[in-house]
Amino acid sequence: MLEHECTNRGKNGATKWTGKISVEHVLPRNMSKAGSDWETTAAWTDEKQAEWLHRLGNLAMLNDSDNSSLGNCSFADKMEKVGRFQGSASWTIRDLYYTYKDGPWTEEQVQHRQERMLALFCRRWGVNEPSSAGTSTSMCSACPVLPHLPL
């Protein structure tokens, strides 16, 4: 993610990084913090959280101060805050906002986003994903990338 972000800084309306870069966990590491409704809104259990927390589809790059402002709040609250700093946001957070802002952040959404991001990275670096049959297939053909994501 970092290489792609750094390559595209200053393009397509993105601004230069300021401050320390950090990784946002959309589904937070601590769901039980006050004011968070992760366990009830999208039925996230401790087991599901452990399975999906560190997956690519649940991660986005932000500068440290923006990431700190998101904290452990609900997905709706995170999207409201993300909408306010779109001009300085990374493509990973802009993609998250424009594609998923209207729904709950569910296991299916994380999986969908992960497939989209893997397809983008596959396309960018010309990598083919080995299939279970031992032949090489392009992940890019299996999962189209939205045109607003810069290559």
Backbone as a ProteinNet text record, in pm:
[ID]
protein_1_A
[PRIMARY]
MLEHECTNRGKNGATKWTGKISVEHVLPRNMSKAGSDWETTAAWTDEKQAEWLHRLGNLAMLNDSDNSSLGNCSFADKMEKVGRFQGSASWTIRDLYYTYKDGPWTEEQVQHRQERMLALFCRRWGVNEPSSAGTSTSMCSACPVLPHLPL
[TERTIARY]
83.1	0	88.1	195.7	279.7	342.8	393.6	454.9	353.1	234.3	129.6	90.9	76.6	42	149.1	275.5	384.8	398.1	377.3	383.8	275.7	158.5	45	21.1	105.1	89.6	106.4	19.2	24.7	-48	-94.7	-170.3	-318.4	-401.8	-547.1	-603.2	-551.1	-603.6	-551.3	-466.9	-413	-302.8	-296.9	-193.7	-75.1	33.7	153.4	127.5	197	186.9	240.4	174.4	225.4	225.5	332.9	340.3	369.1	351	377.5	264.5	299.7	200.9	163.9	35.3	-7.8	-113.6	-141.9	-240.3	-366.7	-477.1	-608	-670	-717.9	-799.2	-944.4	-1013.9	-1152.2	-1235.4	-1235	-1289.7	-1182.1	-1213.2	-1107.5	-1055	-934.4	-872.6	-947.6	-1014.3	-1088.2	-1233.3	-1318	-1458.5	-1538.3	-1493	-1574.5	-1556.5	-1479	-1461.7	-1596.8	-1611.4	-1736.5	-1769.3	-1894.4	-1938.4	-1929.1	-1881.3	-1867	-1982.1	-2037.1	-2148.4	-2114.5	-1987.7	-1944.2	-2007.5	-2021.7	-2072.6	-2220.7	-2296.1	-2439.5	-2474	-2408.7	-2444.6	-2420.8	-2304.1	-2271.7	-2245.4	-2286.7	-2273.3	-2128.4	-2036.2	-1895.7	-1876.5	-1833.9	-1800.5	-1649.7	-1602.4	-1458.5	-1387.2	-1450.2	-1390.7	-1381.1	-1489.1	-1486.8	-1386.4	-1381	-1285.7	-1142.8	-1109.9	-975.5	-941.5	-1040.2	-1017.8	-996.5	-1067.7	-1068.6	-990.1	-949.8	-890.4	-770	-675.3	-550.7	-547.7	-660.7	-666.6	-658.5	-604.2	-584.9	-713.2	-825.4	-952.2	-998.1	-943.8	-981.3	-882.3	-782.1	-676.2	-679.4	-640.6	-626.9	-512.5	-443.7	-334	-383.4	-336.5	-371.3	-250.9	-252.1	-151.1	-192.7	-95.8	-117.1	-226.8	-232.2	-332.7	-474.5	-493.7	-625.9	-665.2	-570.3	-597.9	-638.7	-568.1	-602.2	-742.5	-783.7	-916.4	-1028.6	-1000.9	-1104.1	-1127.8	-1021.6	-1034.8	-1114.5	-1195.1	-1275.3	-1423.1	-1454.5	-1595.5	-1662.8	-1790.9	-1868.6	-1827.5	-1863.6	-1831.3	-1896.6	-2021.5	-2091	-2018.5	-1975.6	-1901.8	-1766.8	-1699.3	-1571.5	-1592	-1695.4	-1718	-1753.5	-1826.9	-1857.9	-1729.3	-1639.1	-1511.8	-1424.1	-1417.4	-1337.3	-1386.7	-1516.1	-1572.2	-1523.1	-1482	-1433.1	-1288	-1207.6	-1068.6	-1032	-1124.8	-1101.3	-983.6	-964	-856.3	-718.7	-699.7	-568.7	-560.5	-666.8	-673.1	-602.5	-560	-496.6	-602.9	-558.2	-655.8	-725.6	-657.6	-722.5	-839.6	-828.1	-938.2	-1044.2	-1004.7	-1103.3	-1185.8	-1120.4	-1192	-1290.6	-1246	-1333.1	-1455.4	-1433	-1541.7	-1640.1	-1590.4	-1679.6	-1751.5	-1691	-1749.9	-1837.8	-1803.4	-1869.6	-1939	-1938.1	-1986.5	-2131.8	-2215.4	-2358.2	-2402.1	-2314	-2358.2	-2284.8	-2326.1	-2247.4	-2118.4	-2016.6	-1889.4	-1898.3	-1925.4	-1949.9	-1834.8	-1838.9	-1741.7	-1740.1	-1856.9	-1867.9	-1805	-1823	-1763.9	-1611.2	-1556.9	-1411.4	-1358.2	-1424.6	-1382.6	-1389.8	-1498.2	-1513.4	-1402.2	-1376.3	-1271.2	-1134	-1111.1	-983.1	-962	-1064.1	-1053.3	-1026.3	-1091.9	-1069.7	-926.5	-877	-741.6	-637.4	-657.2	-564.3	-562.2	-678.1	-684.4	-607.1	-621.6	-548	-397.5	-352.5	-209.7	-158.7	-238.3	-202.8	-182.8	-275.4	-266.2	-145.2	-123.9	-15.2	120.9	141.9	272.3	276.4	169.1	168.1	184.8	125.7	138.3	16	38.7	-71.3	-79.1	-199.2	-222.9	-230.1	-148.3	-158.7	-296	-353.7	-484.1	-461.4	-568.4	-556.7	-517.6	-538.4	-502.7	-356.7	-283.8	-143.2	-114.5	-218.1	-198.1	-207.4	-162.6	-162.7	-284.1	-357.5	-471.7	-458.9	-507.5	-497.9	-612.3	-579.4	-683.2	-754.1	-684.1	-742.1	-865.2	-862.4	-978	-1095.7	-1068.4	-1175.6	-1241.9	-1174.4	-1228.7	-1193.8	-1285.5	-1254.9	-1232	-1144.4	-1111.6	-1185.2	-1245.5	-1318.7	-1225.4	-1272.5	-1187	-1131.9	-1191.1	-1139.2	-1013.9	-970.7	-846.1	-729.8	-629.6	-519.4	-426	-375.2	-275.4	-140.6
-118.2	0	125.4	123.1	241.8	281.9	184.6	216.8	281.5	226.1	280.6	421.3	440.9	573.4	676.3	640.9	735.5	768.4	670.3	691.8	788.3	783.1	862.6	990.7	1022.2	1147.7	1263	1358.1	1474.3	1455.3	1334.1	1306.2	1296	1318.3	1299.9	1370.6	1487.5	1565.3	1527.3	1424.7	1383.6	1480.1	1509.4	1599.1	1518.8	1587.3	1522.2	1475.3	1370.1	1323.1	1429.6	1447	1533.7	1453.8	1462.2	1389.4	1242.4	1168.7	1026.2	948.9	846.3	761.6	645.7	616.2	503.5	421.4	305.5	214.5	217.1	248.9	249.6	110.6	57.5	-64.1	-16.5	-37.9	8.5	-57.6	-189.2	-260.7	-245.2	-179	-146.2	-267	-249.3	-354.6	-373.4	-270.3	-280.1	-238.6	-335.4	-306.9	-263.2	-294.8	-270.8	-131.6	-44.8	91.5	163.3	251.1	327.5	401.1	402.5	473	390.7	269.5	184.6	83.9	63	-31.6	-145.2	-176.7	-278.5	-413.6	-453.3	-586.6	-601.4	-492.4	-501.2	-464.1	-363.1	-314.3	-416.6	-477.6	-570.5	-711.5	-739.1	-872	-921	-831.7	-872.4	-942.6	-1066.4	-1140.5	-1132.7	-1172.3	-1174.6	-1265.2	-1377.4	-1471.9	-1410.1	-1346.5	-1282	-1167.4	-1091.9	-981.5	-1034.1	-1140.6	-1198.3	-1244.3	-1297	-1346.4	-1233.1	-1121.5	-1016.7	-889.8	-873.2	-748.3	-701.8	-788.2	-748.3	-781	-810	-837.9	-708.2	-718.2	-602.4	-523	-590.3	-521.8	-436.8	-459.1	-383.8	-271.5	-252.5	-155.3	-38.2	77.2	197.2	280.4	351.4	436.4	578.4	635.4	772.9	837.6	971	1031.3	1006.5	1010.6	971.7	1052.4	1182.6	1264.5	1230.9	1206.8	1166.7	1031.1	939	806.5	815.5	895.4	912.5	969	1056.2	1116.6	1015.5	907	806	714.9	678	595.8	468.6	433.1	310.1	338.3	453	488.7	398.1	408.3	325.3	352.3	259.7	275.9	402.3	427.4	547.7	674	676.9	793.3	807.6	695	700.8	758.9	713.5	762.3	911	954.9	1097.7	1179	1131.3	1200.8	1194.2	1078.8	1062.3	1157.4	1176.7	1268	1410.7	1446	1582	1602.8	1496.7	1517.8	1446.5	1445.1	1379.5	1437.8	1566.7	1627.2	1581.4	1549.1	1506	1354.9	1286	1142.4	1061.4	943.1	849.4	788.8	725.3	660.8	547.6	480.1	369.1	417.4	534.6	585.9	650	712.9	768.2	656.5	546.3	431.4	376.1	362.8	313.8	402.8	532.6	628	622.8	635.3	642.4	511.2	398.5	269.2	212.9	238.5	167.3	256.2	386	477.4	456.7	402.3	393.6	267.5	172.4	47.7	18.7	-85.3	-128.3	-193.5	-196.9	-259.9	-404.8	-493.3	-634.1	-720.4	-844.2	-942.9	-946	-940.1	-942.7	-818.4	-703.9	-579.5	-585.2	-636.5	-649	-740.9	-853.4	-948	-882.9	-813	-745.7	-643.7	-563.2	-461	-525.2	-633.1	-701.7	-752.8	-810	-859.3	-744.8	-632	-515.4	-463.2	-456	-406	-501.9	-631.4	-728.8	-720.5	-700.3	-685.5	-561.9	-453.4	-331.3	-354.9	-416.2	-440.3	-538.7	-638.2	-734.9	-663.5	-577.6	-501.1	-409.3	-341.9	-245.3	-310.2	-426.2	-490.3	-608.7	-632	-738.9	-877.5	-897.3	-1024.9	-1110.3	-1237.1	-1332	-1416.7	-1447.8	-1529	-1675.6	-1763.8	-1906.4	-1959.8	-2039.8	-2099.4	-2227.6	-2282.5	-2406.3	-2524.1	-2513	-2621	-2613.7	-2512.8	-2501.2	-2415.7	-2368.1	-2279.4	-2136.1	-2044.8	-1903.9	-1833.8	-1764.9	-1686.9	-1545.7	-1451.3	-1312.1	-1277.2	-1227.8	-1182.2	-1061.3	-988.3	-866.7	-897.4	-1004.5	-1037.3	-1082.8	-1133.1	-1181	-1068.9	-956.8	-851.8	-715.4	-651.3	-522.7	-414.2	-322.7	-211.4	-87.5	-16.4	104.1	207	283	376.2	491.5	520.8	633.2	599	471.4	431.9	453.4	536.3	562.8	444.1	422.9	318.5	380.8
0	0	0	78.5	92.1	-40.3	-115.9	-245.1	-337	-341.3	-428.3	-383.6	-255.6	-202.7	-237.7	-213.8	-238.8	-386.1	-471.8	-616	-662.5	-600.3	-646	-566.8	-471.8	-398.5	-496.1	-489.2	-577.2	-709.1	-738	-860	-825.8	-922.7	-906.7	-784.2	-751.6	-641.3	-505	-497.7	-367.8	-325.7	-199.3	-148.7	-97	-71.9	-18.7	124.2	165.1	302.7	396	506.9	612.4	741.4	816.2	942.4	923.4	1028.8	1032.1	964	888.5	821	913.5	921.2	1004.8	931.2	985.7	926.6	1012.1	949.2	1014.8	1002.5	1112.3	1112.5	1111.2	1000.9	990.5	1100.6	1104.9	1219.9	1327	1437.3	1533.2	1610.4	1662.5	1744.2	1875	1923.7	2049.4	2025.4	1998.8	1968.5	2090.5	2207.1	2326.2	2386.7	2322.7	2375.4	2379.5	2474.6	2487.9	2359.1	2322.5	2203.6	2076.6	2087.5	1970	1965	1844.9	1831.7	1735	1722.8	1627.2	1651.6	1775.3	1805.2	1770.4	1776.8	1749.4	1605.4	1549.4	1416.4	1306.2	1303.9	1195.8	1247.1	1369.7	1429.8	1431.7	1464	1476.6	1610.5	1605.7	1726.6	1746.1	1861.4	1886.3	1785.9	1752	1656.4	1517	1471.9	1339.8	1337.9	1445.2	1452.4	1439.4	1512	1506.3	1364.7	1292.7	1157	1056.2	1070.5	968.6	1004.5	1128	1174.5	1093.2	1067.5	1001.7	852.2	795.7	651.7	573	454	367.7	347.9	333.3	311.6	428.7	545.9	665.2	696.3	612.9	641.1	544.4	594.1	510.4	566.6	479.5	523	545.5	655.9	692.4	758.4	762.8	848	992.2	1080.6	1219.8	1289.7	1264.5	1334.3	1287.3	1157	1108	1166.1	1171.4	1224.8	1371.7	1448.8	1590.7	1608.7	1517.5	1530.3	1507	1433.7	1407.1	1526.6	1595.8	1715.4	1694	1791.8	1790.1	1764.5	1710.6	1692	1588.5	1577.9	1486	1341.9	1252.6	1110.7	1055	1090.1	1041.1	1086.5	1212.9	1263.3	1193.9	1170	1097.6	958.7	889	752.9	752.9	853.4	864.4	880.5	964.6	985.5	861.1	797.5	676.2	567.2	557.8	459.2	475.1	594.7	620.5	579.1	570.9	531.2	402.2	308.6	180.8	101.7	103.8	25.8	66.6	192.9	240.4	256.9	224.5	250.1	142.2	180.2	88.4	-4.2	-112.9	-200.9	-128	-34	35.9	120.5	179.4	261.3	171.5	61.1	-32.6	-93.7	-132.7	-187.5	-85.2	37.4	144.2	158	160.2	177.4	60.2	-62.1	-178	-207	-171.9	-205.4	-94.9	31.5	141.1	244.1	227.3	331.8	372.3	284.4	312.9	385.9	399.9	462	590	656.7	772.6	722.5	803.4	768.6	815.2	719.9	750	699.8	737.5	689.8	535.8	475.7	329.7	266.4	330.7	279.2	285.8	395.6	408.6	299	277.5	173	35	6.3	-122.5	-144.4	-44.1	-56.1	-72	-0.3	-12.7	-154.9	-214.4	-352.2	-449.3	-428.9	-515.3	-502.4	-378.2	-355.9	-412.7	-394.6	-450.8	-603.2	-663.7	-808.9	-854.2	-781.9	-814.1	-805.5	-697.4	-680.5	-785.7	-816.6	-920.4	-1053.5	-1087.5	-1212.3	-1212.3	-1102.4	-1093.2	-1113.1	-1052.4	-1059	-1155.1	-1230.1	-1328.9	-1268.2	-1152.9	-1082.2	-1110.9	-1135.3	-1149.4	-1024.7	-983.4	-864.6	-905	-841.1	-873.3	-833.9	-918.8	-886.1	-807.6	-753.5	-676.5	-765	-896	-987.8	-1031.2	-982.8	-1016.9	-1138.1	-1206.6	-1320.1	-1273.5	-1355.3	-1315.8	-1374.7	-1290.2	-1336.3	-1284	-1359.9	-1318.5	-1225.7	-1107.3	-1015.5	-1073.5	-1159.9	-1215.6	-1299.9	-1372.7	-1455.3	-1370.2	-1249.8	-1162.5	-1085.3	-1069.5	-984.9	-1043.2	-1114.3	-1176.1	-1071.3	-1104.1	-1016	-1064.9	-973.1	-1011.6	-1073.8	-1171.9	-1242.8	-1157.7	-1043.2	-965	-887.1	-891.6	-824.6	-921	-886.5	-978	-990.8	-1109.8	-1133.6	-1159.1
[MASK]
+++++++++++++++++++++++++++++++++++++++++++++++++++++++++++++++++++++++++++++++++++++++++++++++++++++++++++++++++++++++++++++++++++++++++++++++++++++++

